[in-house]
Amino acid sequence: MKALLTLTCAGQFMVLLDNTIVGAALPDMQQRLHTGLTGLQWIVDAYVLLVAMLLLSGGVFADRFGRRRVFLAGVVVFTAASVVCSLAPSLGWLIAGRVLQGVGAAALSPASLALLTAAYPAPRERVRAIGLWAGFSGIGLAAGPLAGGLLVQSFGWPAIFLVNVPIGVVLLLAGLRVLEESHNPGAPPIDVPGTVLSVAGVGAVTYGLIEGGSRGWASPVILGSFAAGLVLLAAFVVVEGRVPTPMLPLRLFRQRLFTVSNTAMVVVGFALMGSSFFFSQFFVHVQGTSILVAGLRTLPVSLAMVIVSPYAGRLAARYGFRVVVGIGLALAGLGLLALGLVHADTGYGNVWWRLTVAGVGFALTMSPLTGAAIQAVSPQEGGLASGVSSTTRQIGAVLGVAVLGAIVHTRESGGASFEAGLNSAFLAAGAVTLACAVFTGLWLTTARTPASARAEPAAGQPVGEPPLAAPPGRSAS
């Protein structure tokens, strides 16, 4: 049991480390790959998009084809993709590698949690195991900026991907010896049409948002991508309403609590990932620090989230979802608005607390929002609800990088400086987050979560982008 717990935690650690370590390397990638803001957006969104759209299907794959098999396959794909990324001679190759990494992460993460839930059937032991699993996720998030700064400063950006190789090799060799296979005989079939339409639809919209700043918002290619995206997403809704086993049962959104919590989760992903995309770039390109110093200076966000997140679910169980989420969104929004007022000559003593306030705010929102989504459905659908919650956060992350990047690009095209563009992006993210605080204050339920099984798994959700902290889509362990 301990060996299984160690392996699954290490796999999740590798995935979560990759989320934050890449952000620290973006300034070096921009310089060495001779790319602009659009290229950096694709480096991040190519990964997050695939994770977002394949996360629910990854859990079903694990249940149907074997949790051990899917976990090890995810490790192989993620590790091989990391090698591709590290050896990428051009931006195109790097983006291709990031796509493969997203596929591997979407298999590895839900399969690791499926292995845990199958190995620990007793609720109390399961909660403890998931808590450790989530704790390793937090360590990965916190270690990313510092590890990224050290590796990039010493060896250049390819090193941030090579660090995954020894971890992946150890996981594969140990997993082949330690892990036992398990299935869910009642797992539903894979929703292939829904998966394909969701990837294509969100991908088309993302393409328009990222490329619109450089190609022109009124260009036929951009207008066509938006139109295609809307048509594909409309087709997705139609298909999900007709197939017998949809990847995303639309009936769940008839529950107001489920709909409101997932809408708020989109905003959390949007603001958190969209703003953190620019943190290292601000310190390097605006304030002129080294990449290592920039990594150190972004730590208050992730550390605040790691420290506060374990208490968020308990606070929601005591005071109600609406109070805790509302306060969290308000703090996050105020922190981002405050970041929108920093400049090149602003001392770090007047910056770190803004990052900390934003980090505390986001930490207070994610576990309670997942808990609210779980409370809105039947106990048998708790895993699916948690998976949808993680997926909506990832979709928000995709849109955040694309939209806030478009704001910066548009400001620069109009003659403004990169610093002014960043200020506008942070202010926009803060305004959207504060608006969401009002929205949840009006519409999110005030019901208290029972201080039993439902509150604790929500409190054990990993913190941050991408958090891939969903129990497998429709699994029944």
C-alpha positions as CSV (number, residue, x, y, z in Angstrom):
1,M,0.0,0.0,0.0
2,K,2.8,2.4,0.9
3,A,4.6,1.7,-2.4
4,L,1.4,2.4,-4.3
5,L,0.7,5.6,-2.4
6,T,4.3,6.8,-3.1
7,L,4.1,6.0,-6.8
8,T,0.8,7.7,-7.4
9,C,1.9,10.8,-5.3
10,A,5.1,11.0,-7.3
11,G,3.2,10.8,-10.6
12,Q,0.9,13.7,-9.5
13,F,3.9,15.6,-8.2
14,M,5.6,15.4,-11.7
15,V,2.4,16.7,-13.4
16,L,1.9,19.6,-11.0
17,L,5.6,20.5,-11.0
18,D,5.4,20.9,-14.8
19,N,2.5,23.4,-14.5
20,T,4.5,26.0,-12.5
21,I,8.0,25.3,-13.7
22,V,7.2,26.2,-17.3
23,G,6.0,29.7,-16.2
24,A,9.5,30.4,-14.8
25,A,11.1,29.5,-18.1
26,L,8.9,31.6,-20.4
27,P,11.3,34.6,-20.6
28,D,14.2,32.3,-21.6
29,M,12.1,30.5,-24.1
30,Q,11.0,33.9,-25.6
31,Q,14.7,34.9,-26.1
32,R,16.2,31.6,-27.3
33,L,13.3,30.5,-29.5
34,H,12.9,34.1,-30.9
35,T,9.2,34.1,-30.4
36,G,6.8,36.7,-29.1
37,L,3.9,36.7,-26.7
38,T,1.7,34.6,-29.1
39,G,4.3,31.8,-29.1
40,L,4.4,31.8,-25.3
41,Q,0.7,31.6,-25.1
42,W,0.7,28.5,-27.3
43,I,3.4,26.8,-25.2
44,V,1.1,27.1,-22.2
45,D,-2.3,26.6,-23.8
46,A,-1.3,23.6,-26.0
47,Y,-0.8,21.7,-22.8
48,V,-3.7,23.0,-20.8
49,L,-6.2,22.6,-23.6
50,L,-5.5,18.9,-24.0
51,V,-5.6,18.4,-20.2
52,A,-8.9,20.2,-19.9
53,M,-10.7,18.4,-22.7
54,L,-9.3,14.9,-22.0
55,L,-9.4,14.8,-18.2
56,L,-12.9,13.3,-17.9
57,S,-12.2,10.7,-20.6
58,G,-8.9,9.8,-18.8
59,G,-10.8,8.6,-15.8
60,V,-13.1,6.5,-17.9
61,F,-10.2,5.1,-19.9
62,A,-8.6,4.0,-16.6
63,D,-11.7,2.3,-15.4
64,R,-12.4,0.5,-18.7
65,F,-8.9,-0.5,-19.8
66,G,-7.2,-0.9,-16.5
67,R,-6.0,1.7,-14.0
68,R,-2.4,0.4,-13.9
69,R,-2.2,0.2,-17.6
70,V,-3.5,3.7,-18.2
71,F,-1.3,5.2,-15.4
72,L,1.9,3.6,-16.9
73,A,0.9,4.6,-20.4
74,G,0.4,8.2,-19.1
75,V,3.9,8.1,-17.5
76,V,5.4,6.9,-20.8
77,V,3.7,9.5,-22.9
78,F,4.4,12.3,-20.5
79,T,8.1,11.3,-20.1
80,A,8.6,10.8,-23.9
81,A,6.9,14.2,-24.5
82,S,9.2,15.9,-22.0
83,V,12.2,14.6,-24.0
84,V,10.6,15.9,-27.2
85,C,10.1,19.3,-25.5
86,S,13.7,19.5,-24.3
87,L,15.1,18.6,-27.7
88,A,12.7,20.9,-29.6
89,P,14.7,22.9,-32.3
90,S,11.8,25.3,-32.9
91,L,8.6,26.6,-31.5
92,G,6.5,24.2,-33.5
93,W,8.3,21.2,-32.1
94,L,8.0,22.5,-28.6
95,I,4.2,23.1,-29.0
96,A,3.9,19.5,-30.4
97,G,5.7,18.2,-27.4
98,R,3.4,20.2,-25.1
99,V,0.4,18.6,-26.8
100,L,1.8,15.2,-26.1
101,Q,2.5,16.2,-22.5
102,G,-1.1,17.2,-22.1
103,V,-2.3,13.8,-23.4
104,G,0.0,12.0,-20.9
105,A,-1.1,14.2,-18.0
106,A,-4.8,13.6,-18.8
107,A,-4.2,9.9,-18.5
108,L,-1.7,9.8,-15.6
109,S,-3.5,12.1,-13.2
110,P,-7.0,10.6,-13.0
111,A,-5.5,7.0,-13.2
112,S,-3.3,7.8,-10.2
113,L,-6.3,8.8,-8.2
114,A,-8.3,5.8,-9.4
115,L,-5.6,3.5,-8.2
116,L,-5.7,5.2,-4.8
117,T,-9.5,5.0,-4.5
118,A,-9.4,1.3,-5.5
119,A,-6.6,0.5,-3.0
120,Y,-8.2,2.3,-0.1
121,P,-11.9,1.3,0.0
122,A,-12.5,2.5,3.6
123,P,-13.7,6.1,3.6
124,R,-11.4,7.3,6.4
125,E,-8.3,5.7,4.9
126,R,-9.2,7.0,1.5
127,V,-9.5,10.5,2.7
128,R,-6.1,10.3,4.3
129,A,-4.5,8.9,1.2
130,I,-6.1,11.5,-1.0
131,G,-4.9,14.2,1.4
132,L,-1.3,13.0,1.0
133,W,-1.8,12.8,-2.8
134,A,-3.0,16.4,-2.7
135,G,-0.1,17.4,-0.5
136,F,2.4,16.2,-3.0
137,S,0.5,18.3,-5.6
138,G,1.0,21.4,-3.4
139,I,4.7,20.6,-3.1
140,G,5.0,20.4,-6.8
141,L,3.3,23.7,-7.3
142,A,5.5,25.4,-4.7
143,A,8.7,23.9,-6.0
144,G,8.1,24.9,-9.6
145,P,9.1,28.6,-9.6
146,L,12.3,28.0,-7.6
147,A,13.3,24.8,-9.4
148,G,12.5,26.5,-12.8
149,G,14.6,29.5,-11.9
150,L,17.6,27.4,-10.8
151,L,17.5,25.1,-13.8
152,V,16.9,27.9,-16.4
153,Q,19.6,30.1,-14.9
154,S,22.1,27.2,-14.9
155,F,21.3,25.2,-18.0
156,G,18.6,27.0,-20.1
157,W,14.9,26.2,-20.6
158,P,15.3,22.6,-21.9
159,A,16.4,21.5,-18.5
160,I,12.9,22.1,-17.0
161,F,11.6,19.3,-19.2
162,L,14.6,16.9,-18.7
163,V,14.0,16.9,-15.0
164,N,10.8,14.8,-15.7
165,V,12.8,12.0,-17.4
166,P,14.4,10.4,-14.3
167,I,11.2,10.7,-12.4
168,G,9.3,9.1,-15.3
169,V,11.8,6.3,-15.6
170,V,11.7,5.4,-11.9
171,L,7.9,5.6,-12.0
172,L,7.7,3.2,-14.9
173,L,10.1,0.6,-13.6
174,A,8.7,0.7,-10.1
175,G,5.1,0.7,-11.4
176,L,5.7,-2.4,-13.4
177,R,6.8,-4.2,-10.3
178,V,4.5,-2.8,-7.6
179,L,1.2,-1.8,-9.1
180,E,-1.7,-4.3,-9.5
181,E,-4.3,-4.0,-12.2
182,S,-7.9,-3.1,-11.3
183,H,-10.9,-2.3,-13.4
184,N,-14.5,-1.1,-13.0
185,P,-16.7,-3.6,-14.8
186,G,-19.5,-1.2,-14.9
187,A,-17.6,1.7,-16.5
188,P,-19.4,3.3,-19.4
189,P,-18.1,3.4,-23.0
190,I,-15.9,6.2,-24.1
191,D,-17.8,9.2,-25.5
192,V,-15.6,9.6,-28.6
193,P,-17.9,12.2,-30.5
194,G,-18.1,14.4,-27.4
195,T,-14.4,14.3,-26.7
196,V,-13.5,15.1,-30.3
197,L,-16.0,18.0,-30.6
198,S,-15.0,19.5,-27.2
199,V,-11.3,19.5,-28.2
200,A,-12.0,20.9,-31.6
201,G,-14.5,23.5,-30.4
202,V,-12.5,24.9,-27.5
203,G,-9.3,24.7,-29.7
204,A,-10.9,26.8,-32.5
205,V,-12.0,29.5,-30.0
206,T,-8.6,29.5,-28.4
207,Y,-6.9,29.8,-31.8
208,G,-8.9,32.9,-32.5
209,L,-8.2,34.5,-29.2
210,I,-4.4,33.9,-29.3
211,E,-3.9,34.7,-33.0
212,G,-6.4,37.6,-33.2
213,G,-4.0,40.1,-31.9
214,S,-1.4,39.5,-34.6
215,R,-3.6,38.5,-37.5
216,G,-6.3,41.2,-36.9
217,W,-9.6,40.6,-35.1
218,A,-11.6,41.1,-38.3
219,S,-9.4,38.9,-40.5
220,P,-11.3,36.0,-42.2
221,V,-9.1,33.4,-40.5
222,I,-9.9,34.7,-37.0
223,L,-13.6,35.2,-37.7
224,G,-13.8,31.8,-39.2
225,S,-12.1,30.2,-36.2
226,F,-14.6,31.8,-33.9
227,A,-17.5,30.7,-36.0
228,A,-16.2,27.2,-36.3
229,G,-15.6,27.0,-32.6
230,L,-19.2,28.1,-31.8
231,V,-20.6,25.6,-34.3
232,L,-18.5,22.8,-32.9
233,L,-19.4,23.6,-29.3
234,A,-23.1,23.8,-30.3
235,A,-22.7,20.3,-31.9
236,F,-21.1,19.2,-28.7
237,V,-24.1,20.3,-26.7
238,V,-26.5,18.5,-29.1
239,V,-24.4,15.3,-29.0
240,E,-24.1,15.3,-25.2
241,G,-27.9,15.5,-25.0
242,R,-28.5,12.5,-27.2
243,V,-25.7,9.9,-26.5
244,P,-26.6,7.4,-23.8
245,T,-23.3,7.9,-21.8
246,P,-22.1,11.5,-22.4
247,M,-18.7,12.6,-21.0
248,L,-20.5,15.6,-19.6
249,P,-24.2,14.9,-18.6
250,L,-26.0,18.2,-19.3
251,R,-28.7,17.3,-16.8
252,L,-26.3,18.1,-14.0
253,F,-26.5,21.8,-14.9
254,R,-30.2,21.9,-14.0
255,Q,-29.0,22.1,-10.4
256,R,-28.3,25.8,-9.7
257,L,-25.6,25.0,-7.2
258,F,-23.7,22.9,-9.7
259,T,-24.0,25.5,-12.5
260,V,-23.0,28.4,-10.3
261,S,-20.1,26.6,-8.7
262,N,-18.7,25.5,-12.1
263,T,-19.2,29.0,-13.6
264,A,-17.2,30.4,-10.7
265,M,-14.5,27.7,-11.3
266,V,-14.1,28.9,-14.9
267,V,-13.4,32.4,-13.6
268,V,-11.0,31.1,-11.0
269,G,-9.0,29.2,-13.7
270,F,-9.2,32.3,-16.0
271,A,-7.9,34.7,-13.4
272,L,-5.3,32.5,-11.7
273,M,-3.7,30.9,-14.8
274,G,-4.1,34.0,-17.0
275,S,-2.4,36.3,-14.4
276,S,0.3,33.8,-13.4
277,F,1.3,33.4,-17.0
278,F,2.7,37.0,-16.7
279,F,4.3,36.9,-13.3
280,S,7.8,35.9,-14.4
281,Q,7.6,38.0,-17.5
282,F,6.8,41.1,-15.3
283,F,9.8,40.6,-13.1
284,V,12.2,39.8,-15.9
285,H,11.0,42.2,-18.7
286,V,9.6,45.1,-16.7
287,Q,11.7,45.1,-13.5
288,G,14.8,43.7,-15.0
289,T,15.5,40.8,-12.6
290,S,17.2,37.5,-13.5
291,I,15.1,34.4,-14.2
292,L,16.1,32.9,-10.8
293,V,15.1,36.0,-8.9
294,A,11.8,36.2,-10.8
295,G,11.1,32.6,-9.8
296,L,11.8,33.4,-6.2
297,R,9.6,36.5,-6.3
298,T,6.6,34.6,-7.6
299,L,6.7,32.1,-4.6
300,P,4.2,34.1,-2.4
301,V,1.3,33.0,-4.7
302,S,2.0,29.3,-4.6
303,L,3.1,29.2,-1.0
304,A,-0.1,31.0,0.1
305,M,-2.1,28.5,-1.8
306,V,-0.3,25.5,-0.3
307,I,-0.7,26.8,3.2
308,V,-4.3,28.0,3.0
309,S,-5.9,25.4,0.7
310,P,-6.1,22.5,3.3
311,Y,-8.3,24.7,5.5
312,A,-10.6,26.0,2.8
313,G,-12.9,23.0,2.8
314,R,-13.2,23.0,6.5
315,L,-14.0,26.7,6.6
316,A,-16.7,26.1,4.0
317,A,-18.2,23.2,6.1
318,R,-18.4,25.6,9.0
319,Y,-19.5,28.9,7.5
320,G,-21.0,27.8,4.2
321,F,-19.9,27.9,0.6
322,R,-21.2,31.4,-0.2
323,V,-19.3,33.1,2.6
324,V,-15.9,31.4,2.0
325,V,-16.0,31.5,-1.8
326,G,-17.2,35.1,-1.8
327,I,-14.4,36.2,0.5
328,G,-11.9,34.2,-1.5
329,L,-12.9,35.7,-4.8
330,A,-13.0,39.2,-3.3
331,L,-9.4,38.8,-2.0
332,A,-8.2,37.4,-5.2
333,G,-9.8,40.2,-7.2
334,L,-8.4,42.9,-4.9
335,G,-4.9,41.3,-5.1
336,L,-5.0,41.3,-8.9
337,L,-6.3,44.9,-9.0
338,A,-3.4,45.8,-6.8
339,L,-1.0,44.0,-9.1
340,G,-2.4,46.1,-11.9
341,L,-0.9,49.2,-10.2
342,V,2.7,48.0,-9.9
343,H,5.4,49.5,-12.1
344,A,9.0,49.0,-13.1
345,D,10.2,51.1,-10.1
346,T,7.9,49.5,-7.5
347,G,10.0,47.9,-4.8
348,Y,9.4,44.2,-4.1
349,G,8.4,45.0,-0.5
350,N,5.3,46.6,-2.1
351,V,4.7,43.7,-4.5
352,W,4.9,40.5,-2.5
353,W,1.8,41.2,-0.3
354,R,-0.3,41.7,-3.5
355,L,0.8,38.3,-4.7
356,T,0.0,36.8,-1.3
357,V,-3.5,38.3,-1.1
358,A,-4.3,36.9,-4.5
359,G,-2.9,33.5,-3.6
360,V,-4.9,33.3,-0.3
361,G,-8.0,34.3,-2.2
362,F,-7.7,31.6,-4.9
363,A,-6.9,29.0,-2.2
364,L,-10.1,29.8,-0.4
365,T,-12.2,29.2,-3.6
366,M,-11.1,26.0,-5.2
367,S,-11.9,23.3,-2.7
368,P,-15.2,24.9,-1.6
369,L,-16.3,25.2,-5.2
370,T,-15.5,21.6,-5.8
371,G,-17.3,20.7,-2.6
372,A,-20.4,22.7,-3.8
373,A,-20.4,20.9,-7.1
374,I,-20.2,17.5,-5.3
375,Q,-23.0,18.4,-2.9
376,A,-25.3,19.3,-5.8
377,V,-25.4,15.8,-7.2
378,S,-26.1,12.3,-5.8
379,P,-23.3,10.5,-3.9
380,Q,-22.8,8.1,-6.8
381,E,-22.0,11.0,-9.1
382,G,-19.5,12.7,-6.7
383,G,-16.5,11.6,-8.8
384,L,-18.0,12.9,-12.0
385,A,-18.9,16.3,-10.3
386,S,-15.3,16.7,-9.0
387,G,-14.0,15.8,-12.5
388,V,-16.3,18.4,-14.1
389,S,-15.1,21.0,-11.6
390,S,-11.4,20.4,-12.5
391,T,-12.3,20.4,-16.2
392,T,-14.1,23.8,-15.9
393,R,-11.1,25.2,-14.1
394,Q,-8.8,24.0,-16.8
395,I,-11.1,25.5,-19.5
396,G,-10.9,28.8,-17.6
397,A,-7.1,28.5,-17.6
398,V,-7.1,28.1,-21.4
399,L,-9.2,31.1,-21.8
400,G,-7.3,33.2,-19.3
401,V,-4.0,32.8,-21.0
402,A,-5.6,33.5,-24.4
403,V,-7.8,36.5,-23.4
404,L,-5.3,38.3,-21.1
405,G,-2.6,37.7,-23.6
406,A,-4.9,39.2,-26.2
407,I,-5.3,42.3,-24.0
408,V,-1.6,42.8,-23.7
409,H,-1.0,42.2,-27.4
410,T,-3.8,44.7,-28.3
411,R,-2.4,47.4,-26.0
412,E,1.1,46.9,-27.5
413,S,-0.3,47.1,-31.0
414,G,-1.9,50.4,-30.1
415,G,1.5,51.8,-29.0
416,A,1.4,51.1,-25.3
417,S,4.4,49.5,-23.5
418,F,4.5,45.9,-22.3
419,E,4.2,47.2,-18.8
420,A,1.0,49.1,-19.6
421,G,-0.3,46.0,-21.3
422,L,0.4,43.9,-18.2
423,N,-1.3,46.5,-16.0
424,S,-4.4,46.3,-18.2
425,A,-4.4,42.5,-18.1
426,F,-4.1,42.3,-14.3
427,L,-6.9,45.0,-13.9
428,A,-9.1,43.0,-16.2
429,A,-8.5,39.8,-14.4
430,G,-9.2,41.5,-11.0
431,A,-12.4,43.1,-12.3
432,V,-13.8,39.8,-13.6
433,T,-12.9,38.1,-10.3
434,L,-14.6,40.7,-8.3
435,A,-17.7,40.5,-10.5
436,C,-17.7,36.8,-9.9
437,A,-17.5,37.4,-6.1
438,V,-20.8,39.4,-6.4
439,F,-22.3,36.6,-8.6
440,T,-21.5,33.9,-6.1
441,G,-22.6,36.1,-3.3
442,L,-26.1,36.3,-4.9
443,W,-26.5,32.8,-6.3
444,L,-24.2,30.3,-4.5
445,T,-26.1,28.3,-1.8
446,T,-25.6,29.1,1.8
447,A,-26.2,25.5,2.9
448,R,-23.5,24.0,5.1
449,T,-21.6,21.0,4.0
450,P,-21.9,18.0,6.4
451,A,-18.7,17.7,8.3
452,S,-18.3,14.2,7.0
453,A,-17.2,12.5,3.9
454,R,-18.1,15.2,1.4
455,A,-16.2,18.1,2.9
456,E,-12.9,16.3,3.4
457,P,-12.3,15.0,-0.1
458,A,-13.0,18.5,-1.4
459,A,-10.5,19.9,1.1
460,G,-7.9,17.4,-0.3
461,Q,-8.1,18.7,-3.8
462,P,-4.7,19.8,-5.2
463,V,-4.2,23.6,-5.4
464,G,-3.5,25.5,-8.5
465,E,-3.1,25.2,-12.5
466,P,-4.0,22.5,-13.6
467,P,-4.7,21.1,-11.1
468,L,-5.8,17.9,-12.2
469,A,-7.4,17.0,-8.9
470,A,-10.4,15.2,-10.1
471,P,-11.4,11.7,-9.1
472,P,-11.9,9.7,-12.3
473,G,-14.8,10.9,-14.4
474,R,-17.5,8.2,-13.9
475,S,-15.6,5.6,-12.0
476,A,-17.1,3.5,-9.3
477,S,-14.3,2.2,-7.3
